[in-house]
Amino acid sequence: MRDESTEVSPDESHPGPGRRRPATDREVKALGHPLRLRILRLCGQRDLTNKQLADRLDRDPGTVLYHVRQLVEAGLLEPAPVRTGESGALEKPYRFSGHTWWLDGPLTDVEPTSRYAPIQAFQEELREAGPDSVEVYARFAFHLGQRDREELDRRIQAVLDEFVETDAQRRDQPLYNGIMILHRMPD
């Protein structure tokens, strides 16, 4: 994990396709909360204002604004251009920076409760989408040594990286959400 005082060159801060970097302390903190992860996911679909986020998440606007600010300070969410809303008022939306995918294991060194944030966010999103939204499902268990586990991770990561890198070409298609978790069973 990178300390906030460590300088990050512009090229390193958002390395883009194929290059991972360690997460800064601020990024780790921002990613350690399920509501923040849901905000990132929603703003990755389209630019949203704080009010739109609060309405969509059924949360208090003040609470959402606190989490939005944490994400902006970490560079994971950024202000989008000001626009005119339906009522004619100016709106200040936010957009997902898209950089979290290229962070190398951002929650590996945090307290155990924060490590569950992606799982909690995914569960909430899945509940909201409903059981009919599940199109592909695989549950598995097999024995792996360290080298086999690393190879499995590398191969799955390569496939996912390819789809992330080319996602902009498919923006007119339906959006799918997924999660891949590999955990060791208790002895």
C-alpha positions in Angstrom: 0.0 0.0 0.0 1.3 3.4 -0.9 1.5 6.2 1.7 -0.3 9.5 0.8 3.0 11.4 1.2 4.5 9.2 -1.5 4.6 11.2 -4.7 2.8 9.5 -7.7 3.6 10.7 -11.2 0.6 11.5 -13.4 1.5 8.4 -15.5 1.5 6.2 -12.4 -1.6 7.7 -10.7 -3.9 6.4 -13.4 -1.9 3.7 -15.2 -4.7 2.5 -17.4 -5.1 -0.8 -19.3 -2.7 -3.5 -18.4 -0.7 -1.8 -15.7 -1.6 -2.0 -12.0 -0.4 0.1 -9.2 -0.7 -0.1 -5.4 -3.6 1.9 -3.9 -2.8 5.0 -1.8 -4.0 5.1 1.8 -6.8 7.5 0.7 -8.0 5.2 -2.0 -8.0 2.2 0.3 -10.1 4.1 2.9 -12.5 5.3 0.2 -12.9 1.7 -1.2 -13.5 0.2 2.2 -17.2 1.1 2.5 -20.0 -0.6 0.5 -22.0 2.6 0.0 -19.0 4.3 -1.7 -18.6 1.2 -3.9 -22.2 1.5 -5.0 -21.8 5.2 -5.7 -18.8 4.4 -7.9 -20.8 1.8 -9.8 -23.8 4.1 -10.4 -21.6 7.0 -11.5 -19.8 4.5 -13.9 -23.1 4.1 -15.6 -23.9 7.8 -16.1 -23.1 11.1 -14.5 -25.2 11.6 -11.4 -25.8 14.5 -8.9 -25.7 14.0 -5.2 -29.5 14.2 -5.1 -29.9 11.6 -7.9 -27.5 9.3 -6.0 -29.4 9.8 -2.7 -32.7 9.0 -4.4 -31.4 6.0 -6.2 -29.7 4.6 -3.1 -32.6 5.6 -0.8 -30.2 7.4 1.6 -30.1 10.8 3.2 -28.5 13.3 0.8 -26.1 14.5 3.6 -24.8 11.0 4.1 -24.3 10.5 0.4 -22.5 13.8 0.1 -20.1 12.8 2.8 -19.3 9.6 0.9 -19.1 11.4 -2.5 -16.6 13.9 -1.0 -14.4 11.0 0.3 -14.4 9.5 -3.2 -13.6 12.9 -4.9 -10.7 13.5 -2.4 -9.4 10.0 -3.3 -9.6 10.7 -7.0 -12.0 7.9 -7.6 -15.0 10.2 -8.5 -14.6 13.5 -10.3 -16.9 16.4 -11.0 -18.6 16.2 -14.4 -19.5 19.3 -16.4 -22.2 21.4 -14.8 -25.5 20.9 -16.6 -29.0 22.3 -16.6 -31.5 20.0 -15.0 -35.2 19.3 -15.9 -36.4 22.2 -13.7 -33.9 24.6 -15.3 -31.6 24.7 -12.2 -27.9 24.1 -12.6 -26.8 20.6 -11.6 -23.3 19.5 -10.5 -23.0 15.8 -11.4 -20.2 13.4 -10.6 -18.6 10.7 -12.8 -16.5 7.7 -12.0 -12.8 8.1 -12.9 -12.6 4.4 -13.9 -9.2 4.0 -12.1 -10.2 1.5 -9.4 -9.9 -1.5 -11.8 -6.2 -0.9 -12.2 -5.4 -0.8 -8.4 -3.5 -3.8 -7.2 -5.5 -5.5 -4.4 -6.6 -2.3 -2.7 -8.3 -4.0 0.3 -5.7 -6.7 1.1 -4.1 -4.8 4.0 -7.2 -3.3 5.7 -9.2 -4.4 8.8 -11.3 -7.5 8.1 -14.7 -5.6 8.1 -13.5 -3.4 5.2 -12.5 -6.4 3.2 -16.2 -7.3 3.0 -17.2 -4.0 1.5 -17.2 -5.2 -2.2 -19.3 -8.3 -1.2 -21.8 -6.2 0.8 -22.1 -3.7 -2.1 -22.6 -6.6 -4.6 -25.2 -8.2 -2.4 -27.2 -4.9 -2.2 -26.9 -4.5 -6.0 -28.1 -8.0 -6.6 -31.0 -7.7 -4.2 -32.0 -4.5 -5.9 -31.8 -6.1 -9.4 -33.8 -9.1 -8.2 -33.4 -12.9 -8.7 -34.4 -12.8 -12.4 -31.3 -10.7 -13.1 -29.0 -13.6 -12.5 -27.9 -15.0 -15.9 -24.7 -16.9 -15.2 -23.8 -18.7 -12.0 -20.9 -21.0 -11.1 -20.1 -22.3 -7.6 -17.0 -24.4 -7.3 -14.5 -25.9 -4.9 -11.2 -27.4 -5.8 -7.8 -28.0 -4.3 -5.0 -25.6 -5.3 -1.4 -25.1 -4.3 -0.1 -21.5 -4.2 1.2 -21.7 -7.8 -2.1 -23.1 -9.2 -4.0 -20.4 -7.3 -1.8 -17.7 -8.7 -2.2 -19.1 -12.2 -6.0 -19.3 -11.9 -6.1 -15.6 -10.7 -3.8 -14.5 -13.5 -5.9 -16.2 -16.2 -9.2 -14.9 -14.8 -7.7 -11.4 -14.4 -6.5 -11.4 -18.0 -10.0 -12.2 -19.3 -11.6 -9.6 -17.1 -8.9 -7.0 -18.1 -9.7 -7.6 -21.8 -13.4 -6.9 -21.3 -12.7 -3.8 -19.1 -10.3 -2.4 -21.7 -12.8 -2.8 -24.5 -16.0 -1.9 -22.5 -16.4 1.6 -24.2 -17.0 -0.2 -27.5 -20.1 -1.9 -26.0 -21.7 1.1 -24.2 -24.9 0.5 -26.3 -25.3 -3.0 -24.8 -26.9 -4.0 -21.4 -24.8 -3.5 -18.4 -23.8 -6.6 -16.4 -22.4 -6.7 -12.9 -20.3 -9.5 -11.4 -17.9 -10.4 -8.7 -15.3 -13.1 -8.5 -14.2 -14.3 -5.1 -11.8 -17.0 -4.3 -11.5 -17.9 -0.6 -9.8 -20.6 1.3 -12.1 -23.0 3.2 -11.5 -23.5 6.9 -9.6 -26.7 7.8 
